């Protein structure tokens, strides 16, 4: 009887220790995920700030932003590396599944998209500096419309992630068609101006590059929105997917 009582007590103790261990792991996992969320939100804020400044500099023909944005882009790159390392650490230590796995995967991919938008901000600042050397070169009014739409898409895709709103994310994806249309129209106008006047070839090529970069911002916003849909619904909608239930994950 004493042996049985001891055995029962030992089993209870092991179960208690196991439960305590699992509880501690859960707490650490929750803390790691919360930290990951804070890091990606901080990265979103920095990227939005940089790309907004770059677009404003382009519209105002500013030649002074490039150096500053390059330094600030270094901070974004550091965050990108840190987030990737944290995602890999969480995957290795906690083996998340289902919703938690999708969140880690989505954050890892979103960070990559944001890092590329940060690079675009630096490129736009460089293009603005080059165009500033040609004060007589006309900037097409439609450029403001295109930049506004691209920045709105980026902002909404970030909001969709923070709010876990797949409806907003899908709206961002749908808005990309209009930015693509404006991109085509603007590029054709720049080509026409260069053809008609060789004197505007150099600033025209810089503007041509800037327009393409802005279109890429919208593309990255679309990619982020697609990642949000995957995070919320478990559906991969890239390349027109999402209609087939086979693409849905658990």
MOHUPE-V15168 format. One record per backbone hydrogen bond with DSSP energy under -0.5 kcal/mol. NH is the residue of the N-H (numbers start at 0). CO is the residue of the C=O. If there is no record, write none. Layout:
{{NH CO} {NH CO}}
This chain:
{{4 0} {5 1} {6 2} {7 3} {8 4} {9 5} {10 6} {11 7} {12 8} {13 9} {14 10} {15 11} {16 12} {17 13} {18 14} {19 15} {20 16} {21 17} {22 18} {23 19} {24 20} {25 21} {26 22} {27 23} {28 24} {29 25} {30 26} {31 27} {32 28} {33 29} {34 30} {35 31} {36 32} {37 33} {38 34} {39 35} {40 36} {41 37} {42 38} {43 39} {44 40} {45 41} {46 42} {47 43} {48 44} {49 45} {50 46} {51 47} {52 48} {53 49} {54 50} {55 51} {56 52} {57 53} {58 54} {59 55} {60 57} {61 56} {68 64} {69 65} {70 66} {71 67} {72 68} {73 69} {73 70} {74 70} {75 71} {76 72} {77 73} {78 74} {79 75} {80 76} {81 77} {82 78} {83 79} {84 80} {85 81} {86 82} {87 83} {88 84} {89 85} {90 86} {91 87} {92 88} {93 89} {94 89} {94 90} {99 96} {100 96} {101 97} {102 98} {103 99} {104 100} {105 101} {106 102} {107 103} {108 104} {109 105} {110 106} {111 107} {112 108} {113 109} {114 110} {115 111} {116 112} {117 113} {118 114} {119 115} {120 116} {121 117} {122 118} {123 119} {124 120} {125 121} {126 122} {127 123} {128 124} {129 125} {130 126} {131 127} {132 129} {133 130} {136 133} {139 137} {142 139} {143 140} {144 140} {145 141} {146 142} {147 143} {148 144} {149 145} {150 146} {151 147} {152 148} {153 149} {154 150} {155 151} {156 152} {157 153} {158 154} {159 155} {160 156} {161 157} {162 158} {163 159} {163 160} {164 159} {165 163} {168 164} {169 165} {170 166} {171 167} {172 168} {173 169} {174 170} {175 171} {175 172} {176 173} {177 174} {178 174} {179 175} {180 176} {181 177} {182 178} {183 179} {184 180} {185 181} {186 182} {187 183} {188 184} {189 185} {190 186} {191 187} {192 188} {193 189} {194 190} {195 191} {196 192} {199 196} {200 197} {203 199} {204 200} {205 201} {206 202} {207 203} {208 204} {209 205} {210 206} {211 207} {212 208} {213 209} {214 210} {215 211} {216 212} {217 213} {218 214} {219 215} {220 216} {221 217} {222 218} {223 219} {224 220} {225 221} {226 222} {227 223} {228 224} {229 225} {230 226} {231 227} {232 228} {233 228} {233 229} {234 228} {235 246} {236 234} {239 236} {240 237} {244 242} {246 243} {247 244} {248 233}}
